[in-house]
Amino acid sequence: MKVKNKRQQRKIRIRKKVNGTASIPRLAVFKSNNNIYVQAIDDLNQVTIASASTLSKEVKSENLSVEASKEVGELMGKS
């Protein structure tokens, strides 16, 4: 199987080793140029347990910054 880019190669390599359960979920973080997205994933049941991003109403920052990242982390911790 030929992979198109390095991001997909990293994803495949990591997913071979890391699995999430209901008690200890896998934390998936994606950072684009404009936003940060975080998900807690249970791989056994194939369910997203919780998610947070800079697009949510609770995060007050309009631009991508360290403060916005901290707010997303706090929001994910509360979930």
N, CA, C and O atoms as a Tripos MOL2 file, in Angstrom:
@<TRIPOS>MOLECULE
protein
  316   315    79     0     0
PROTEIN
NO_CHARGES

@<TRIPOS>ATOM
      1 N           0.8500   -1.1800    0.0000 N.3       1 MET1
      2 CA          0.0000    0.0000    0.0000 C.3       1 MET1
      3 C           0.8880    1.2330    0.0000 C.2       1 MET1
      4 O           1.7330    1.3950    0.8810 O.2       1 MET1
      5 N           0.7030    2.0890   -0.9700 N.am      2 LYS2
      6 CA          1.4980    3.2960   -1.0690 C.3       2 LYS2
      7 C           0.7600    4.4480   -0.3920 C.2       2 LYS2
      8 O          -0.4100    4.7050   -0.6750 O.2       2 LYS2
      9 N           1.4620    5.1350    0.5040 N.am      3 VAL3
     10 CA          0.8810    6.2440    1.2450 C.3       3 VAL3
     11 C           1.2860    7.5430    0.5680 C.2       3 VAL3
     12 O           2.4240    7.6890    0.1240 O.2       3 VAL3
     13 N           0.3470    8.4930    0.4900 N.am      4 LYS4
     14 CA          0.5700    9.7040   -0.2910 C.3       4 LYS4
     15 C           1.4610   10.7250    0.3910 C.2       4 LYS4
     16 O           2.2880   11.3500   -0.2730 O.2       4 LYS4
     17 N           1.3190   10.9150    1.6970 N.am      5 ASN5
     18 CA          2.1290   11.9430    2.3380 C.3       5 ASN5
     19 C           2.6420   11.4900    3.6990 C.2       5 ASN5
     20 O           2.2350   10.4470    4.2110 O.2       5 ASN5
     21 N           3.5250   12.2710    4.2710 N.am      6 LYS6
     22 CA          4.1880   11.8960    5.5250 C.3       6 LYS6
     23 C           3.2280   11.8900    6.6990 C.2       6 LYS6
     24 O           3.4090   11.1010    7.6270 O.2       6 LYS6
     25 N           2.2050   12.7490    6.6910 N.am      7 ARG7
     26 CA          1.2360   12.7650    7.7810 C.3       7 ARG7
     27 C           0.4970   11.4340    7.8510 C.2       7 ARG7
     28 O           0.2900   10.8990    8.9400 O.2       7 ARG7
     29 N           0.1030   10.9020    6.7160 N.am      8 GLN8
     30 CA         -0.5770    9.6110    6.6940 C.3       8 GLN8
     31 C           0.3590    8.4890    7.1320 C.2       8 GLN8
     32 O          -0.0790    7.5520    7.8000 O.2       8 GLN8
     33 N           1.6310    8.5670    6.7710 N.am      9 GLN9
     34 CA          2.6020    7.5660    7.2050 C.3       9 GLN9
     35 C           2.7340    7.5680    8.7260 C.2       9 GLN9
     36 O           2.7580    6.5070    9.3490 O.2       9 GLN9
     37 N           2.8210    8.7750    9.3340 N.am     10 ARG10
     38 CA          2.9080    8.8760   10.7950 C.3      10 ARG10
     39 C           1.6650    8.3100   11.4470 C.2      10 ARG10
     40 O           1.7540    7.5950   12.4450 O.2      10 ARG10
     41 N           0.5040    8.6230   10.8900 N.am     11 LYS11
     42 CA         -0.7610    8.1530   11.4510 C.3      11 LYS11
     43 C          -0.8070    6.6270   11.4670 C.2      11 LYS11
     44 O          -1.1880    6.0320   12.4750 O.2      11 LYS11
     45 N          -0.4280    5.9970   10.3760 N.am     12 ILE12
     46 CA         -0.4470    4.5420   10.2920 C.3      12 ILE12
     47 C           0.5510    3.9370   11.2710 C.2      12 ILE12
     48 O           0.2340    2.9530   11.9390 O.2      12 ILE12
     49 N           1.7470    4.5050   11.3700 N.am     13 ARG13
     50 CA          2.7830    3.9860   12.2590 C.3      13 ARG13
     51 C           2.3490    4.0730   13.7250 C.2      13 ARG13
     52 O           2.5580    3.1340   14.4920 O.2      13 ARG13
     53 N           1.7490    5.1980   14.1100 N.am     14 ILE14
     54 CA          1.3210    5.3900   15.4930 C.3      14 ILE14
     55 C           0.1270    4.5000   15.8300 C.2      14 ILE14
     56 O           0.0710    3.9280   16.9180 O.2      14 ILE14
     57 N          -0.8230    4.3790   14.9130 N.am     15 ARG15
     58 CA         -2.0290    3.6080   15.1830 C.3      15 ARG15
     59 C          -1.7450    2.1180   15.3260 C.2      15 ARG15
     60 O          -2.5470    1.3950   15.9170 O.2      15 ARG15
     61 N          -0.6020    1.6370   14.7880 N.am     16 LYS16
     62 CA         -0.2140    0.2460   14.9870 C.3      16 LYS16
     63 C           0.1220   -0.0120   16.4490 C.2      16 LYS16
     64 O          -0.0830   -1.1220   16.9410 O.2      16 LYS16
     65 N           0.6360    0.9970   17.1490 N.am     17 LYS17
     66 CA          1.1340    0.8380   18.5080 C.3      17 LYS17
     67 C           0.1610    1.3190   19.5820 C.2      17 LYS17
     68 O           0.1470    0.7610   20.6790 O.2      17 LYS17
     69 N          -0.6490    2.3350   19.2990 N.am     18 VAL18
     70 CA         -1.4580    2.9980   20.3150 C.3      18 VAL18
     71 C          -2.9300    2.6380   20.1320 C.2      18 VAL18
     72 O          -3.4830    2.7980   19.0440 O.2      18 VAL18
     73 N          -3.5590    2.1530   21.1980 N.am     19 ASN19
     74 CA         -4.9860    1.8600   21.2050 C.3      19 ASN19
     75 C          -5.6070    2.4790   22.4430 C.2      19 ASN19
     76 O          -4.9830    2.5150   23.5040 O.2      19 ASN19
     77 N          -6.8280    2.9630   22.3120 N.am     20 GLY20
     78 CA         -7.5350    3.5460   23.4380 C.3      20 GLY20
     79 C          -8.6430    2.6410   23.9150 C.2      20 GLY20
     80 O          -9.2500    1.9180   23.1240 O.2      20 GLY20
     81 N          -8.9120    2.6790   25.2170 N.am     21 THR21
     82 CA        -10.0180    1.9240   25.8000 C.3      21 THR21
     83 C         -10.9740    2.9150   26.4550 C.2      21 THR21
     84 O         -10.7310    4.1210   26.4540 O.2      21 THR21
     85 N         -12.0610    2.3950   27.0110 N.am     22 ALA22
     86 CA        -13.0280    3.2710   27.6690 C.3      22 ALA22
     87 C         -12.4260    3.8970   28.9210 C.2      22 ALA22
     88 O         -12.7110    5.0520   29.2370 O.2      22 ALA22
     89 N         -11.5960    3.1410   29.6360 N.am     23 SER23
     90 CA        -11.0000    3.6740   30.8620 C.3      23 SER23
     91 C          -9.7980    4.5680   30.5670 C.2      23 SER23
     92 O          -9.5710    5.5500   31.2730 O.2      23 SER23
     93 N          -9.0280    4.2380   29.5350 N.am     24 ILE24
     94 CA         -7.8730    5.0520   29.1370 C.3      24 ILE24
     95 C          -8.0030    5.3480   27.6430 C.2      24 ILE24
     96 O          -7.4860    4.5900   26.8240 O.2      24 ILE24
     97 N          -8.6800    6.4310   27.2750 N.am     25 PRO25
     98 CA         -8.8870    6.7080   25.8540 C.3      25 PRO25
     99 C          -7.6310    7.2540   25.1770 C.2      25 PRO25
    100 O          -6.7320    7.7910   25.8220 O.2      25 PRO25
    101 N          -7.6030    7.0980   23.8720 N.am     26 ARG26
    102 CA         -6.5300    7.6750   23.0620 C.3      26 ARG26
    103 C          -6.8740    9.1360   22.8200 C.2      26 ARG26
    104 O          -8.0190    9.4650   22.5100 O.2      26 ARG26
    105 N          -5.8970   10.0020   22.9590 N.am     27 LEU27
    106 CA         -6.1120   11.4290   22.7480 C.3      27 LEU27
    107 C          -5.5500   11.8010   21.3840 C.2      27 LEU27
    108 O          -4.3480   11.6810   21.1490 O.2      27 LEU27
    109 N          -6.4130   12.2490   20.4930 N.am     28 ALA28
    110 CA         -6.0050   12.6310   19.1470 C.3      28 ALA28
    111 C          -6.0380   14.1530   19.0430 C.2      28 ALA28
    112 O          -7.0660   14.7760   19.3070 O.2      28 ALA28
    113 N          -4.9190   14.7450   18.6610 N.am     29 VAL29
    114 CA         -4.8080   16.2000   18.5450 C.3      29 VAL29
    115 C          -4.4570   16.5290   17.1070 C.2      29 VAL29
    116 O          -3.5270   15.9540   16.5420 O.2      29 VAL29
    117 N          -5.2020   17.4580   16.5120 N.am     30 PHE30
    118 CA         -4.9130   17.9190   15.1570 C.3      30 PHE30
    119 C          -4.8470   19.4420   15.1830 C.2      30 PHE30
    120 O          -5.7440   20.0990   15.7120 O.2      30 PHE30
    121 N          -3.7920   19.9970   14.6150 N.am     31 LYS31
    122 CA         -3.6200   21.4450   14.5550 C.3      31 LYS31
    123 C          -3.5330   21.8570   13.1020 C.2      31 LYS31
    124 O          -2.6200   21.4530   12.3810 O.2      31 LYS31
    125 N          -4.4910   22.6650   12.6780 N.am     32 SER32
    126 CA         -4.4350   23.2250   11.3380 C.3      32 SER32
    127 C          -3.8320   24.6200   11.4370 C.2      32 SER32
    128 O          -3.3900   25.0230   12.5130 O.2      32 SER32
    129 N          -3.8050   25.3430   10.3610 N.am     33 ASN33
    130 CA         -3.2800   26.7080   10.3930 C.3      33 ASN33
    131 C          -4.1740   27.6420   11.2000 C.2      33 ASN33
    132 O          -3.7040   28.6530   11.7240 O.2      33 ASN33
    133 N          -5.4510   27.3120   11.3040 N.am     34 ASN34
    134 CA         -6.3960   28.2160   11.9550 C.3      34 ASN34
    135 C          -6.9650   27.7110   13.2710 C.2      34 ASN34
    136 O          -7.3620   28.5200   14.1090 O.2      34 ASN34
    137 N          -7.0190   26.3840   13.4840 N.am     35 ASN35
    138 CA         -7.7210   25.8330   14.6370 C.3      35 ASN35
    139 C          -6.9820   24.6390   15.2280 C.2      35 ASN35
    140 O          -6.0830   24.0690   14.6100 O.2      35 ASN35
    141 N          -7.3910   24.2760   16.4580 N.am     36 ILE36
    142 CA         -6.8970   23.0950   17.1410 C.3      36 ILE36
    143 C          -8.0990   22.2180   17.4670 C.2      36 ILE36
    144 O          -9.1160   22.7050   17.9610 O.2      36 ILE36
    145 N          -7.9780   20.9150   17.1860 N.am     37 TYR37
    146 CA         -9.0390   19.9590   17.4420 C.3      37 TYR37
    147 C          -8.4840   18.8520   18.3290 C.2      37 TYR37
    148 O          -7.3810   18.3600   18.0910 O.2      37 TYR37
    149 N          -9.2530   18.4530   19.3680 N.am     38 VAL38
    150 CA         -8.8270   17.4000   20.2850 C.3      38 VAL38
    151 C          -9.9880   16.4260   20.4520 C.2      38 VAL38
    152 O         -11.1390   16.8370   20.6040 O.2      38 VAL38
    153 N          -9.6720   15.1110   20.4220 N.am     39 GLN39
    154 CA        -10.6820   14.0790   20.6290 C.3      39 GLN39
    155 C         -10.1500   13.0120   21.5680 C.2      39 GLN39
    156 O          -8.9790   12.6400   21.4910 O.2      39 GLN39
    157 N         -11.0110   12.5150   22.4610 N.am     40 ALA40
    158 CA        -10.7180   11.3400   23.2760 C.3      40 ALA40
    159 C         -11.4660   10.1800   22.6450 C.2      40 ALA40
    160 O         -12.6900   10.2260   22.5210 O.2      40 ALA40
    161 N         -10.7330    9.1240   22.2400 N.am     41 ILE41
    162 CA        -11.3070    8.0730   21.4200 C.3      41 ILE41
    163 C         -11.1680    6.7160   22.1100 C.2      41 ILE41
    164 O         -10.0970    6.3650   22.6040 O.2      41 ILE41
    165 N         -12.2670    5.9600   22.1350 N.am     42 ASP42
    166 CA        -12.2770    4.5730   22.5930 C.3      42 ASP42
    167 C         -12.1960    3.6950   21.3480 C.2      42 ASP42
    168 O         -13.1690    3.5890   20.6010 O.2      42 ASP42
    169 N         -11.0400    3.0640   21.1200 N.am     43 ASP43
    170 CA        -10.8380    2.2740   19.9130 C.3      43 ASP43
    171 C         -11.5440    0.9220   19.9580 C.2      43 ASP43
    172 O         -11.8820    0.3730   18.9100 O.2      43 ASP43
    173 N         -11.7710    0.3790   21.1490 N.am     44 LEU44
    174 CA        -12.4320   -0.9180   21.2400 C.3      44 LEU44
    175 C         -13.8800   -0.8380   20.7510 C.2      44 LEU44
    176 O         -14.3420   -1.7180   20.0250 O.2      44 LEU44
    177 N         -14.5850    0.2080   21.1450 N.am     45 ASN45
    178 CA        -15.9820    0.3960   20.7310 C.3      45 ASN45
    179 C         -16.1110    1.3180   19.5340 C.2      45 ASN45
    180 O         -17.2200    1.5450   19.0500 O.2      45 ASN45
    181 N         -15.0080    1.8490   19.0500 N.am     46 GLN46
    182 CA        -14.9620    2.7830   17.9210 C.3      46 GLN46
    183 C         -15.8980    3.9740   18.1380 C.2      46 GLN46
    184 O         -16.7610    4.2750   17.3130 O.2      46 GLN46
    185 N         -15.6920    4.6480   19.2940 N.am     47 VAL47
    186 CA        -16.5410    5.7650   19.6960 C.3      47 VAL47
    187 C         -15.6650    6.9340   20.1300 C.2      47 VAL47
    188 O         -14.6440    6.7490   20.7920 O.2      47 VAL47
    189 N         -16.0830    8.1440   19.7470 N.am     48 THR48
    190 CA        -15.4510    9.3500   20.2640 C.3      48 THR48
    191 C         -16.1240    9.6920   21.5820 C.2      48 THR48
    192 O         -17.3270    9.9510   21.6220 O.2      48 THR48
    193 N         -15.3450    9.6930   22.6690 N.am     49 ILE49
    194 CA        -15.8950    9.9240   23.9970 C.3      49 ILE49
    195 C         -16.1570   11.4020   24.2280 C.2      49 ILE49
    196 O         -17.2210   11.7810   24.7170 O.2      49 ILE49
    197 N         -15.1750   12.2460   23.8720 N.am     50 ALA50
    198 CA        -15.3140   13.6870   24.0640 C.3      50 ALA50
    199 C         -14.4890   14.3950   22.9980 C.2      50 ALA50
    200 O         -13.5380   13.8320   22.4560 O.2      50 ALA50
    201 N         -14.8660   15.6370   22.7050 N.am     51 SER51
    202 CA        -14.1060   16.4190   21.7360 C.3      51 SER51
    203 C         -14.1670   17.8920   22.1190 C.2      51 SER51
    204 O         -15.1010   18.3410   22.7840 O.2      51 SER51
    205 N         -13.1550   18.6290   21.6870 N.am     52 ALA52
    206 CA        -13.0980   20.0680   21.9250 C.3      52 ALA52
    207 C         -12.2740   20.6840   20.8030 C.2      52 ALA52
    208 O         -11.4130   20.0290   20.2170 O.2      52 ALA52
    209 N         -12.5490   21.9460   20.5120 N.am     53 SER53
    210 CA        -11.7790   22.6450   19.4840 C.3      53 SER53
    211 C         -11.8800   24.1430   19.7130 C.2      53 SER53
    212 O         -12.6550   24.6120   20.5470 O.2      53 SER53
    213 N         -11.0830   24.8820   18.9570 N.am     54 THR54
    214 CA        -11.1430   26.3370   19.0560 C.3      54 THR54
    215 C         -12.3920   26.8790   18.3800 C.2      54 THR54
    216 O         -12.6760   28.0710   18.4950 O.2      54 THR54
    217 N         -13.1430   26.0420   17.6820 N.am     55 LEU55
    218 CA        -14.3960   26.4660   17.0570 C.3      55 LEU55
    219 C         -15.5710   26.4420   18.0250 C.2      55 LEU55
    220 O         -16.6160   27.0220   17.7310 O.2      55 LEU55
    221 N         -15.4240   25.7790   19.1790 N.am     56 SER56
    222 CA        -16.5330   25.6750   20.1240 C.3      56 SER56
    223 C         -16.8330   27.0270   20.7660 C.2      56 SER56
    224 O         -15.9750   27.9070   20.8260 O.2      56 SER56
    225 N         -18.0520   27.1700   21.2360 N.am     57 LYS57
    226 CA        -18.5120   28.4440   21.7950 C.3      57 LYS57
    227 C         -17.8210   28.7830   23.1090 C.2      57 LYS57
    228 O         -17.7110   29.9590   23.4580 O.2      57 LYS57
    229 N         -17.3510   27.7720   23.8490 N.am     58 GLU58
    230 CA        -16.7400   28.0080   25.1530 C.3      58 GLU58
    231 C         -15.3620   28.6520   25.0470 C.2      58 GLU58
    232 O         -14.9210   29.3250   25.9780 O.2      58 GLU58
    233 N         -14.6870   28.4560   23.9320 N.am     59 VAL59
    234 CA        -13.3560   29.0310   23.7300 C.3      59 VAL59
    235 C         -13.5400   30.4380   23.1900 C.2      59 VAL59
    236 O         -14.2080   30.6470   22.1770 O.2      59 VAL59
    237 N         -12.9400   31.3990   23.8770 N.am     60 LYS60
    238 CA        -13.1980   32.7970   23.5570 C.3      60 LYS60
    239 C         -12.1860   33.4020   22.5910 C.2      60 LYS60
    240 O         -12.4120   34.4960   22.0740 O.2      60 LYS60
    241 N         -11.0730   32.7130   22.3360 N.am     61 SER61
    242 CA        -10.0380   33.2690   21.4670 C.3      61 SER61
    243 C         -10.4470   33.1610   20.0060 C.2      61 SER61
    244 O         -11.0150   32.1560   19.5780 O.2      61 SER61
    245 N         -10.1560   34.1920   19.2610 N.am     62 GLU62
    246 CA        -10.4610   34.1920   17.8350 C.3      62 GLU62
    247 C          -9.2810   33.7430   17.0070 C.2      62 GLU62
    248 O          -9.4590   33.2480   15.8940 O.2      62 GLU62
    249 N          -8.0660   33.9090   17.5340 N.am     63 ASN63
    250 CA         -6.8870   33.5090   16.7830 C.3      63 ASN63
    251 C          -6.2160   32.3250   17.4620 C.2      63 ASN63
    252 O          -6.4910   32.0290   18.6250 O.2      63 ASN63
    253 N          -5.3480   31.6610   16.7410 N.am     64 LEU64
    254 CA         -4.6360   30.5120   17.2740 C.3      64 LEU64
    255 C          -3.4570   30.9880   18.0950 C.2      64 LEU64
    256 O          -2.5400   31.6190   17.5680 O.2      64 LEU64
    257 N          -3.4780   30.6850   19.3980 N.am     65 SER65
    258 CA         -2.4230   31.1390   20.2930 C.3      65 SER65
    259 C          -2.2480   30.1350   21.4180 C.2      65 SER65
    260 O          -2.9770   29.1460   21.5010 O.2      65 SER65
    261 N          -1.2850   30.3940   22.2750 N.am     66 VAL66
    262 CA         -1.0530   29.5220   23.4310 C.3      66 VAL66
    263 C          -2.2610   29.5680   24.3560 C.2      66 VAL66
    264 O          -2.6520   28.5450   24.9180 O.2      66 VAL66
    265 N          -2.8540   30.7420   24.5180 N.am     67 GLU67
    266 CA         -4.0320   30.8710   25.3890 C.3      67 GLU67
    267 C          -5.1960   30.0560   24.8420 C.2      67 GLU67
    268 O          -5.9220   29.4210   25.6080 O.2      67 GLU67
    269 N          -5.3810   30.0670   23.5260 N.am     68 ALA68
    270 CA         -6.4530   29.2800   22.9190 C.3      68 ALA68
    271 C          -6.2060   27.7950   23.1430 C.2      68 ALA68
    272 O          -7.1440   27.0420   23.4050 O.2      68 ALA68
    273 N          -4.9470   27.3690   23.0420 N.am     69 SER69
    274 CA         -4.6040   25.9680   23.2780 C.3      69 SER69
    275 C          -4.9070   25.5730   24.7190 C.2      69 SER69
    276 O          -5.4180   24.4820   24.9710 O.2      69 SER69
    277 N          -4.5920   26.4540   25.6630 N.am     70 LYS70
    278 CA         -4.8710   26.1690   27.0710 C.3      70 LYS70
    279 C          -6.3630   26.0610   27.3200 C.2      70 LYS70
    280 O          -6.8080   25.1970   28.0750 O.2      70 LYS70
    281 N          -7.1440   26.9400   26.6850 N.am     71 GLU71
    282 CA         -8.5970   26.8890   26.8510 C.3      71 GLU71
    283 C          -9.1620   25.5940   26.2960 C.2      71 GLU71
    284 O         -10.0590   25.0100   26.9050 O.2      71 GLU71
    285 N          -8.6660   25.1260   25.1560 N.am     72 VAL72
    286 CA         -9.1330   23.8740   24.5640 C.3      72 VAL72
    287 C          -8.7590   22.7150   25.4980 C.2      72 VAL72
    288 O          -9.5640   21.8040   25.6900 O.2      72 VAL72
    289 N          -7.5690   22.7340   26.0730 N.am     73 GLY73
    290 CA         -7.1580   21.6970   27.0130 C.3      73 GLY73
    291 C          -8.0160   21.6720   28.2640 C.2      73 GLY73
    292 O          -8.3860   20.6000   28.7420 O.2      73 GLY73
    293 N          -8.3350   22.8410   28.7960 N.am     74 GLU74
    294 CA         -9.2140   22.9110   29.9720 C.3      74 GLU74
    295 C         -10.6060   22.4030   29.6370 C.2      74 GLU74
    296 O         -11.2200   21.6940   30.4340 O.2      74 GLU74
    297 N         -11.1070   22.7640   28.4590 N.am     75 LEU75
    298 CA        -12.4260   22.3280   28.0340 C.3      75 LEU75
    299 C         -12.4480   20.8040   27.8710 C.2      75 LEU75
    300 O         -13.4340   20.1500   28.2140 O.2      75 LEU75
    301 N         -11.3640   20.2510   27.3510 N.am     76 MET76
    302 CA        -11.2810   18.7970   27.1900 C.3      76 MET76
    303 C         -11.1850   18.1170   28.5520 C.2      76 MET76
    304 O         -11.7450   17.0370   28.7400 O.2      76 MET76
    305 N         -10.4940   18.7230   29.4910 N.am     77 GLY77
    306 CA        -10.3850   18.1690   30.8320 C.3      77 GLY77
    307 C         -11.7230   18.1220   31.5530 C.2      77 GLY77
    308 O         -11.9700   17.2050   32.3360 O.2      77 GLY77
    309 N         -12.5810   19.0890   31.3010 N.am     78 LYS78
    310 CA        -13.8970   19.1180   31.9290 C.3      78 LYS78
    311 C         -14.8300   18.0740   31.3360 C.2      78 LYS78
    312 O         -15.7450   17.6080   32.0160 O.2      78 LYS78
    313 N         -14.6160   17.7000   30.0870 N.am     79 SER79
    314 CA        -15.4910   16.7430   29.4000 C.3      79 SER79
    315 C         -15.3250   15.3440   29.9070 C.2      79 SER79
    316 O         -15.9940   14.4300   29.4260 O.2      79 SER79
@<TRIPOS>BOND
     1     1     2 1
     2     2     3 1
     3     3     4 2
     4     3     5 am
     5     5     6 1
     6     6     7 1
     7     7     8 2
     8     7     9 am
     9     9    10 1
    10    10    11 1
    11    11    12 2
    12    11    13 am
    13    13    14 1
    14    14    15 1
    15    15    16 2
    16    15    17 am
    17    17    18 1
    18    18    19 1
    19    19    20 2
    20    19    21 am
    21    21    22 1
    22    22    23 1
    23    23    24 2
    24    23    25 am
    25    25    26 1
    26    26    27 1
    27    27    28 2
    28    27    29 am
    29    29    30 1
    30    30    31 1
    31    31    32 2
    32    31    33 am
    33    33    34 1
    34    34    35 1
    35    35    36 2
    36    35    37 am
    37    37    38 1
    38    38    39 1
    39    39    40 2
    40    39    41 am
    41    41    42 1
    42    42    43 1
    43    43    44 2
    44    43    45 am
    45    45    46 1
    46    46    47 1
    47    47    48 2
    48    47    49 am
    49    49    50 1
    50    50    51 1
    51    51    52 2
    52    51    53 am
    53    53    54 1
    54    54    55 1
    55    55    56 2
    56    55    57 am
    57    57    58 1
    58    58    59 1
    59    59    60 2
    60    59    61 am
    61    61    62 1
    62    62    63 1
    63    63    64 2
    64    63    65 am
    65    65    66 1
    66    66    67 1
    67    67    68 2
    68    67    69 am
    69    69    70 1
    70    70    71 1
    71    71    72 2
    72    71    73 am
    73    73    74 1
    74    74    75 1
    75    75    76 2
    76    75    77 am
    77    77    78 1
    78    78    79 1
    79    79    80 2
    80    79    81 am
    81    81    82 1
    82    82    83 1
    83    83    84 2
    84    83    85 am
    85    85    86 1
    86    86    87 1
    87    87    88 2
    88    87    89 am
    89    89    90 1
    90    90    91 1
    91    91    92 2
    92    91    93 am
    93    93    94 1
    94    94    95 1
    95    95    96 2
    96    95    97 am
    97    97    98 1
    98    98    99 1
    99    99   100 2
   100    99   101 am
   101   101   102 1
   102   102   103 1
   103   103   104 2
   104   103   105 am
   105   105   106 1
   106   106   107 1
   107   107   108 2
   108   107   109 am
   109   109   110 1
   110   110   111 1
   111   111   112 2
   112   111   113 am
   113   113   114 1
   114   114   115 1
   115   115   116 2
   116   115   117 am
   117   117   118 1
   118   118   119 1
   119   119   120 2
   120   119   121 am
   121   121   122 1
   122   122   123 1
   123   123   124 2
   124   123   125 am
   125   125   126 1
   126   126   127 1
   127   127   128 2
   128   127   129 am
   129   129   130 1
   130   130   131 1
   131   131   132 2
   132   131   133 am
   133   133   134 1
   134   134   135 1
   135   135   136 2
   136   135   137 am
   137   137   138 1
   138   138   139 1
   139   139   140 2
   140   139   141 am
   141   141   142 1
   142   142   143 1
   143   143   144 2
   144   143   145 am
   145   145   146 1
   146   146   147 1
   147   147   148 2
   148   147   149 am
   149   149   150 1
   150   150   151 1
   151   151   152 2
   152   151   153 am
   153   153   154 1
   154   154   155 1
   155   155   156 2
   156   155   157 am
   157   157   158 1
   158   158   159 1
   159   159   160 2
   160   159   161 am
   161   161   162 1
   162   162   163 1
   163   163   164 2
   164   163   165 am
   165   165   166 1
   166   166   167 1
   167   167   168 2
   168   167   169 am
   169   169   170 1
   170   170   171 1
   171   171   172 2
   172   171   173 am
   173   173   174 1
   174   174   175 1
   175   175   176 2
   176   175   177 am
   177   177   178 1
   178   178   179 1
   179   179   180 2
   180   179   181 am
   181   181   182 1
   182   182   183 1
   183   183   184 2
   184   183   185 am
   185   185   186 1
   186   186   187 1
   187   187   188 2
   188   187   189 am
   189   189   190 1
   190   190   191 1
   191   191   192 2
   192   191   193 am
   193   193   194 1
   194   194   195 1
   195   195   196 2
   196   195   197 am
   197   197   198 1
   198   198   199 1
   199   199   200 2
   200   199   201 am
   201   201   202 1
   202   202   203 1
   203   203   204 2
   204   203   205 am
   205   205   206 1
   206   206   207 1
   207   207   208 2
   208   207   209 am
   209   209   210 1
   210   210   211 1
   211   211   212 2
   212   211   213 am
   213   213   214 1
   214   214   215 1
   215   215   216 2
   216   215   217 am
   217   217   218 1
   218   218   219 1
   219   219   220 2
   220   219   221 am
   221   221   222 1
   222   222   223 1
   223   223   224 2
   224   223   225 am
   225   225   226 1
   226   226   227 1
   227   227   228 2
   228   227   229 am
   229   229   230 1
   230   230   231 1
   231   231   232 2
   232   231   233 am
   233   233   234 1
   234   234   235 1
   235   235   236 2
   236   235   237 am
   237   237   238 1
   238   238   239 1
   239   239   240 2
   240   239   241 am
   241   241   242 1
   242   242   243 1
   243   243   244 2
   244   243   245 am
   245   245   246 1
   246   246   247 1
   247   247   248 2
   248   247   249 am
   249   249   250 1
   250   250   251 1
   251   251   252 2
   252   251   253 am
   253   253   254 1
   254   254   255 1
   255   255   256 2
   256   255   257 am
   257   257   258 1
   258   258   259 1
   259   259   260 2
   260   259   261 am
   261   261   262 1
   262   262   263 1
   263   263   264 2
   264   263   265 am
   265   265   266 1
   266   266   267 1
   267   267   268 2
   268   267   269 am
   269   269   270 1
   270   270   271 1
   271   271   272 2
   272   271   273 am
   273   273   274 1
   274   274   275 1
   275   275   276 2
   276   275   277 am
   277   277   278 1
   278   278   279 1
   279   279   280 2
   280   279   281 am
   281   281   282 1
   282   282   283 1
   283   283   284 2
   284   283   285 am
   285   285   286 1
   286   286   287 1
   287   287   288 2
   288   287   289 am
   289   289   290 1
   290   290   291 1
   291   291   292 2
   292   291   293 am
   293   293   294 1
   294   294   295 1
   295   295   296 2
   296   295   297 am
   297   297   298 1
   298   298   299 1
   299   299   300 2
   300   299   301 am
   301   301   302 1
   302   302   303 1
   303   303   304 2
   304   303   305 am
   305   305   306 1
   306   306   307 1
   307   307   308 2
   308   307   309 am
   309   309   310 1
   310   310   311 1
   311   311   312 2
   312   311   313 am
   313   313   314 1
   314   314   315 1
   315   315   316 2
@<TRIPOS>SUBSTRUCTURE
     1 MET1         2 RESIDUE 1 A MET
     2 LYS2         6 RESIDUE 1 A LYS
     3 VAL3        10 RESIDUE 1 A VAL
     4 LYS4        14 RESIDUE 1 A LYS
     5 ASN5        18 RESIDUE 1 A ASN
     6 LYS6        22 RESIDUE 1 A LYS
     7 ARG7        26 RESIDUE 1 A ARG
     8 GLN8        30 RESIDUE 1 A GLN
     9 GLN9        34 RESIDUE 1 A GLN
    10 ARG10       38 RESIDUE 1 A ARG
    11 LYS11       42 RESIDUE 1 A LYS
    12 ILE12       46 RESIDUE 1 A ILE
    13 ARG13       50 RESIDUE 1 A ARG
    14 ILE14       54 RESIDUE 1 A ILE
    15 ARG15       58 RESIDUE 1 A ARG
    16 LYS16       62 RESIDUE 1 A LYS
    17 LYS17       66 RESIDUE 1 A LYS
    18 VAL18       70 RESIDUE 1 A VAL
    19 ASN19       74 RESIDUE 1 A ASN
    20 GLY20       78 RESIDUE 1 A GLY
    21 THR21       82 RESIDUE 1 A THR
    22 ALA22       86 RESIDUE 1 A ALA
    23 SER23       90 RESIDUE 1 A SER
    24 ILE24       94 RESIDUE 1 A ILE
    25 PRO25       98 RESIDUE 1 A PRO
    26 ARG26      102 RESIDUE 1 A ARG
    27 LEU27      106 RESIDUE 1 A LEU
    28 ALA28      110 RESIDUE 1 A ALA
    29 VAL29      114 RESIDUE 1 A VAL
    30 PHE30      118 RESIDUE 1 A PHE
    31 LYS31      122 RESIDUE 1 A LYS
    32 SER32      126 RESIDUE 1 A SER
    33 ASN33      130 RESIDUE 1 A ASN
    34 ASN34      134 RESIDUE 1 A ASN
    35 ASN35      138 RESIDUE 1 A ASN
    36 ILE36      142 RESIDUE 1 A ILE
    37 TYR37      146 RESIDUE 1 A TYR
    38 VAL38      150 RESIDUE 1 A VAL
    39 GLN39      154 RESIDUE 1 A GLN
    40 ALA40      158 RESIDUE 1 A ALA
    41 ILE41      162 RESIDUE 1 A ILE
    42 ASP42      166 RESIDUE 1 A ASP
    43 ASP43      170 RESIDUE 1 A ASP
    44 LEU44      174 RESIDUE 1 A LEU
    45 ASN45      178 RESIDUE 1 A ASN
    46 GLN46      182 RESIDUE 1 A GLN
    47 VAL47      186 RESIDUE 1 A VAL
    48 THR48      190 RESIDUE 1 A THR
    49 ILE49      194 RESIDUE 1 A ILE
    50 ALA50      198 RESIDUE 1 A ALA
    51 SER51      202 RESIDUE 1 A SER
    52 ALA52      206 RESIDUE 1 A ALA
    53 SER53      210 RESIDUE 1 A SER
    54 THR54      214 RESIDUE 1 A THR
    55 LEU55      218 RESIDUE 1 A LEU
    56 SER56      222 RESIDUE 1 A SER
    57 LYS57      226 RESIDUE 1 A LYS
    58 GLU58      230 RESIDUE 1 A GLU
    59 VAL59      234 RESIDUE 1 A VAL
    60 LYS60      238 RESIDUE 1 A LYS
    61 SER61      242 RESIDUE 1 A SER
    62 GLU62      246 RESIDUE 1 A GLU
    63 ASN63      250 RESIDUE 1 A ASN
    64 LEU64      254 RESIDUE 1 A LEU
    65 SER65      258 RESIDUE 1 A SER
    66 VAL66      262 RESIDUE 1 A VAL
    67 GLU67      266 RESIDUE 1 A GLU
    68 ALA68      270 RESIDUE 1 A ALA
    69 SER69      274 RESIDUE 1 A SER
    70 LYS70      278 RESIDUE 1 A LYS
    71 GLU71      282 RESIDUE 1 A GLU
    72 VAL72      286 RESIDUE 1 A VAL
    73 GLY73      290 RESIDUE 1 A GLY
    74 GLU74      294 RESIDUE 1 A GLU
    75 LEU75      298 RESIDUE 1 A LEU
    76 MET76      302 RESIDUE 1 A MET
    77 GLY77      306 RESIDUE 1 A GLY
    78 LYS78      310 RESIDUE 1 A LYS
    79 SER79      314 RESIDUE 1 A SER
